[in-house]
Amino acid sequence: MSQESFAKSALHPNPTRIPVTRINKGRVIKQAMLQLLVVAVMILNLIPLVIVLSASLRTPNNSSNPLTLFNEFTFASYKSAFERMHFGMAFWNSIVLTGISVILVVIFAAMASYPMARIKSKWSQFLYLFFLAGLVVPGQMVLIPIVQMINGLHIPSTQYTPILMFVTCSLPFSTFLYTGFIRSGVPDEVEEAAHIDGAGLFRRFWSVVFPLLMPVTVSVIITQGIWIWNDYFFNMTFISKASQSPLPLAMLGFMGDQQNPTQWNVLFAACILCALPLLVAFSFLQKYFVGGLTVGAVKG
Amino acid sequence: MNSTVMKKTMYFFAVPALLFYCIFWIFPILKLFQYSITDFNGYAQNFKYVGLSNFKDLFEGGTLGNSIKNTLIYTAISVIAGNLIGLALALLLNQNIKGKGFYRSISYIPTLFSAIVVGFIWSYVYMPDSGMIATLFAKLGLPTDNLNFLGSYSSALYSIIFVEIWKNVGTTMIIFLAGLQTVPQDLLEAGKIDGCGTWKLLRFVKIPLLATSITINTTLSIINGLKAFDFPFIMTNGGPGDSTNTLIYSIYKMAFTEQMFGKASALGIISFFIIIVITAVTVLTMNKKEVSA
């Protein structure tokens, strides 16, 4: 590649500068060094993942050094990991849990942010900070009373119980994003026409305001979807049956294997399987992942 | 806009979210205050009120001080190192390099992994004898006798902090990259004409313009660090000894393995105030700096 860029600059020599070749040579060397640096950093950063991938593609009892990369290529370890974690079922459970939670978060957070952004009063400001304050409280801390309360309220411990916590924990950040976006990005005037046409508040919100919130909705779906999909903690607390476990909870079953080198190939295959759905989603929807992450960053 | 259009009835829109939030977040926090002055063990509902003795026990015992110390180390290192590495990565991938889009994407991959998967992978990396670092050292002919990252009292905490940074650096980088896109090109050109080198451009032009990104990243990683739980839970169980006991992990252990819900609640209350004070102070100072920058 350094040759290529060199050729490019050679094709368009700059007649006003005299030491053309020296400048270009310096550029080319700098460019090559940068490229080398990037590759080195990437290798350093991702080497654990590459080794895990390579070892996962071996037979379960191939115990040769994992550092010898890609010396075997079989899905035998995947097969046994697939069966041990009941992948199909766990995957479906993850989809259901994450799907329902994210839909509820979007509806609740978007609605709650509407008055917080539109009404300018002490109360709406208080509400905004009230939600935001929840961001600093760790879920593990309130778990003790929550478990008590859920038992006390006789809410059955089902596969769907964690949704209550997923929605609640997602509210602070989501309302923060929505409120900021409505305040700065959706002018009052867009609602005036609808108001004159006699649309009620509810219609006005869902058919005029909500569609304009698409960038934040994507951001909320991505940021909250990732943590909910990956969460093992609330699942671990409320779900006890293997048949109801989502993917990260199914991974907990491999906890004992992390210290046991003879089980590594299967463990690594399970790790890849667990991460695969999000990796696939990321490779197709990359633009939204990155955009979703930065909506809050640039606006907030 | 007049108030007939923006009616107070709008507040009803907040009701579903408020219900969830109050029932499953605010009410439990208030309950925590109640439990903190009892000898509740998690099962028997006939618990007694014991006054402030839980707090007294905590202040006299070693757990509190040790957990606070570990949490502060965890937070400080993950905030400072995480942001520096993230910024360096962002600056590097903001250069004119071939395939930078690809490199940006793959740098983001670790953030997509569940903490439990990351914990498993790094347990392998750190494992003595057959782990990745140990075998790599052996191959290079370096001594491997003292390579017990997670097993030694002095290195375990730093080892899991590194994992935390590795997992989150992708997010930090993306936010810095977004910030770098807002740096106007002509400002950089002007700086160059005035004779600024790479370092001066970074220090006096780019960094001040990245103020918002820095605030966001710092705030997020402070909150993240103070809530540290995953890697002590998955990789070390707080050990060896109590060297990786963070505040939140100590609460969890006290409540669910030692069955001391009352005492754990008291520790929860203390953590609650520590987290709030530290977060509030940093956010306020960062905002002040951002305005003046």
Interface residues (C-beta under 8 A of the other chain):
Chain A: M1 Q31 L34 Q35 L37 V38 V41 M42 N45 L46 I47 P48 L49 I51 V52 N65 P66 L67 I107 F108 A109 M111 A112 Y114 P115 M116 R118 I119 W123 S124 L127 F131 A133 G134 L135 V136 V137 P138 Q140 M141 V142 L143 I144 P145 I146 Q148 M149 L164 M165 V167 T168 C169 L171 T175 D188 E189 E191 E192 H195 L201 F205 I226 W229 N230 D231 Y232 F233 L247 P248 M251 L252 F254 M255 Q258 Q259 P261 W264 L267 F268 C271 C274 A275 L278 L279 F282 S283 Q286 F289 V290 L293 T294 G296 A297 V298 G300
Chain B: M1 V5 M6 K7 K8 T9 M10 Y11 F13 A14 P16 A17 L18 F20 Y21 F24 W25 F27 P28 I29 K31 L32 Y35 G42 L89 L92 L93 Q95 N96 I97 K98 K100 Y103 R104 S105 I106 S107 Y108 I109 P110 T111 L112 F113 S114 A115 I116 V117 G119 F120 I121 W122 S123 Y124 V125 M127 S130 M132 T135 L136 K139 W166 V169 T171 I174 I175 A178 G179 T182 T212 S213 I216 I223 L226 K227 F229 I234 M235 I248 Y249 I251 Y252 A255 F261 A264 S265 G268 S271 F272 I275 I276 T279
